[in-house]
Amino acid sequence: MPRRAFRVAYDGRPYFGFQRQPDATTVEGELFAALGRLDATDGGKPPGYAAAGRTDAGVSARAQTVAFDAPEWLTPYVLNGELPHAIRVWAHADAPPDFHATHDAEWREYRYYWLAPDVDDDRAARALDALCGEHDFHNLTPDDENTVRDLSGSLERSGEFLVVTLRSGGFTRELVRRVVSLVAEVAGGASFDRIETVLGEAPVEGPDGVPPADPQPLVLHDVNYDLEFVEDEDAAADARMRFGRLRDDRRALTAVAGHLADEI
């Protein structure tokens, strides 16, 4: 069977992260189960399988990417027929036989929707700029090894939100969320020396450490490969419809919560 890559979008809130776990509902677990129901696999890991990366519990994705040896009849639309509505496959690409979705990624891009209506945008941008470039981020991840990363980023104001975009060849665990948390600290009035301390060689731990920001506002936006992805028109239209409904449902819930907050 040919090696093929698939773009996967999902709402991360119902799941305990992307990676399959024995006693928890995960995105990868749902993918494997769907493939088993389609008799594309035996319900386990498909041959040649790899994913672009792991997302934590609550984190969503627009373009998580998985690749494996797949029959040609397995289209995104067919796969979606066996997946929960919170997970939608919307594009695919033919890949070389030795393609690996983790190792062959050229860069990954995350976006964080930071609710920051009263933040000084210029100060936040200066803080993010100080964190970009090649640094040892050992104080911004629980990882103990391979903590040097070359990070690029930007900020864009969208109403009450500051959208933080971060791009790198690879990310250590919790790096995006801890970068956002540190930017929020400095934008809120902490000294810029705080960034210099965190990027220094000395460990910054315990109450002086940088906690990760909440996972729910984070989206794995894109993963770049030397592949030509083809959008499945029916699958993509279905994904836009289902995530649009989810957006509308959440708007209604926000309105109700706002009413309670304002009227009590």
C-alpha positions in Angstrom: 0.0 0.0 0.0 1.2 3.5 -0.7 2.3 5.9 2.1 -0.2 8.7 2.4 -0.4 11.8 4.7 -3.7 13.2 6.1 -4.5 16.6 7.6 -6.6 16.3 10.8 -8.5 19.1 12.5 -10.0 18.6 15.9 -11.6 20.4 18.9 -9.2 19.3 21.7 -11.5 20.0 24.6 -13.2 16.6 24.8 -9.8 14.7 24.6 -6.9 13.9 26.9 -4.5 15.0 24.3 -3.6 13.6 20.9 -1.4 10.6 21.7 -3.2 7.3 22.3 -3.4 6.2 26.0 -4.7 2.9 27.4 -7.4 4.4 29.7 -8.3 7.8 28.2 -10.1 9.1 25.2 -7.6 10.7 22.8 -7.6 11.9 19.2 -5.2 9.3 18.1 -7.1 6.6 19.8 -10.3 7.7 17.9 -8.3 7.6 14.6 -7.1 4.1 15.2 -10.5 2.9 16.2 -12.1 4.5 13.0 -9.5 2.8 10.8 -10.3 -0.5 12.5 -14.0 -0.2 11.9 -13.2 0.5 8.2 -11.0 -2.6 8.1 -8.1 -0.4 7.0 -6.2 -1.8 10.0 -6.7 -4.3 12.8 -7.6 -1.4 15.2 -3.9 -0.9 16.2 -1.2 1.4 14.8 -1.2 1.3 11.0 2.0 0.3 9.1 4.5 3.1 8.8 2.4 5.3 11.1 3.7 8.6 12.5 2.2 11.9 13.5 3.5 15.5 13.2 3.5 15.8 17.0 1.6 15.5 20.2 -0.8 18.0 21.6 -1.7 18.3 25.2 -5.2 17.7 26.7 -7.5 20.5 25.6 -5.3 21.7 22.7 -6.9 21.8 19.3 -5.5 21.5 15.8 -6.2 22.7 12.3 -3.5 20.8 10.5 -2.2 17.9 12.7 -0.7 15.5 10.2 -0.6 11.7 10.3 1.0 9.5 7.7 0.8 5.7 7.2 0.5 3.0 4.5 -3.1 3.4 3.5 -5.4 1.9 0.8 -6.3 4.2 -2.1 -10.0 4.1 -1.2 -9.4 5.6 2.2 -10.3 9.3 1.5 -10.7 11.9 4.2 -14.5 11.8 3.6 -14.6 8.0 4.1 -12.6 8.3 7.3 -14.8 11.0 8.7 -17.7 8.7 8.4 -16.3 6.7 11.3 -14.9 9.6 13.4 -16.6 11.7 16.1 -17.8 15.1 14.9 -15.0 16.9 16.9 -12.4 15.2 14.6 -12.4 16.0 10.9 -9.9 14.9 8.3 -9.9 17.4 5.4 -6.9 16.9 3.0 -4.4 14.2 2.0 -1.2 13.9 0.0 0.7 11.1 -1.6 4.1 10.6 0.2 7.3 8.7 -0.5 7.5 5.2 1.0 10.0 6.3 3.7 8.1 9.5 4.6 7.9 10.1 8.4 5.3 12.7 9.6 7.4 13.6 12.7 11.0 13.7 11.2 10.1 15.2 7.8 8.3 18.2 9.1 10.1 21.4 8.1 8.4 23.6 10.7 5.4 23.7 13.0 3.2 26.7 13.7 1.0 27.2 16.7 -1.5 30.0 17.4 -2.7 31.0 20.9 -5.8 33.1 21.3 -5.0 35.1 24.4 -7.9 37.0 25.9 -6.2 40.3 26.7 -8.5 43.2 26.3 -6.5 45.6 28.6 -3.0 44.6 27.8 -0.3 46.9 26.5 0.2 45.5 23.0 3.6 47.2 22.4 4.9 45.8 25.7 3.7 42.3 24.9 5.3 42.5 21.4 8.6 43.6 23.0 8.5 40.7 25.4 7.7 38.2 22.6 10.5 39.6 20.5 13.0 39.1 23.3 12.0 35.4 23.5 12.4 34.8 19.7 15.6 33.6 18.2 17.8 30.6 19.2 17.8 30.1 23.0 18.0 27.3 25.5 14.4 27.1 26.8 15.2 24.7 29.6 13.2 27.0 32.1 10.2 27.0 29.8 9.6 23.2 29.5 9.5 20.1 31.7 11.9 18.4 29.2 15.4 17.7 30.4 17.1 17.3 27.0 17.2 19.0 23.6 15.8 22.3 24.9 17.5 24.6 22.5 15.1 25.9 19.9 15.1 28.6 17.2 11.8 30.4 17.7 10.0 33.0 15.6 6.8 34.7 16.5 4.4 37.5 16.0 1.4 39.2 17.8 -1.8 40.4 16.1 -4.7 42.2 17.8 -8.1 40.8 17.1 -10.7 42.5 19.2 -10.3 41.5 22.8 -7.7 38.8 21.8 -4.0 39.0 21.1 -3.2 36.1 18.7 0.3 34.8 19.5 1.8 32.9 16.5 4.9 30.9 17.2 6.9 28.9 14.7 9.8 26.5 15.0 11.3 23.3 13.6 10.1 21.6 16.7 8.7 22.5 20.1 9.6 21.1 23.6 6.7 20.2 25.8 4.6 23.2 27.0 7.0 25.7 25.4 4.2 27.6 23.5 2.0 27.9 26.6 4.9 28.9 28.9 6.1 31.5 26.4 2.6 33.0 26.4 2.5 32.9 30.1 5.9 34.8 30.4 4.8 37.4 27.8 1.6 37.9 29.8 3.7 38.4 33.0 5.9 41.1 31.4 3.0 42.7 29.5 1.2 43.0 32.9 4.1 44.9 34.5 6.9 42.4 35.4 10.4 43.6 34.6 12.0 42.7 31.3 14.8 41.4 33.4 12.5 38.4 34.1 13.0 37.2 30.5 16.8 37.4 30.8 16.6 35.4 34.0 14.4 32.7 32.5 16.6 32.4 29.4 19.7 32.2 31.6 21.6 29.0 32.5 20.5 28.9 36.2 17.3 26.8 36.8 14.2 28.9 37.6 11.9 26.5 39.5 9.1 26.3 42.1 7.3 29.6 42.8 9.7 31.5 40.6 9.1 29.3 37.6 6.8 30.1 34.7 3.6 28.1 34.7 2.0 27.1 31.4 -1.0 29.1 30.1 -4.3 27.4 29.8 -4.4 24.8 26.9 -7.8 25.5 25.5 -6.9 28.7 23.5 -4.0 26.9 21.7 -4.2 25.5 18.2 -1.7 23.6 16.1 -2.2 25.7 13.0 0.2 24.3 10.4 2.9 21.8 9.8 5.0 22.3 6.7 6.3 19.4 4.5 7.6 19.0 1.0 4.3 17.4 0.0 1.3 18.6 -2.1 -1.8 18.3 -0.1 -5.1 18.0 -1.9 -8.2 19.3 -0.2 -11.1 16.9 -0.1 -13.9 19.3 -1.0 -16.7 17.3 0.6 -14.7 16.6 3.8 -13.5 20.2 4.1 -17.0 21.6 3.6 -18.3 19.2 6.3 -15.5 20.3 8.6 -16.3 23.9 8.2 -20.0 23.3 8.8 -19.4 21.3 12.0 -16.8 23.6 13.5 -19.1 26.6 12.5 -21.9 25.0 14.5 -19.5 24.5 17.4 -18.6 28.2 17.2 -22.2 29.3 17.3 -23.0 27.0 20.2 -20.1 28.5 22.2 -21.3 32.0 21.3 -24.6 31.2 22.8 -23.0 29.8 26.0 -20.9 32.9 26.2 -23.9 35.1 26.0 -25.6 33.1 28.8 -22.5 33.3 31.0 -22.3 37.0 30.3 -25.9 37.5 31.3 -25.3 35.7 34.6 -22.1 37.7 35.3 -23.7 41.1 34.5 -27.1 40.5 36.1 -26.2 39.0 39.5 
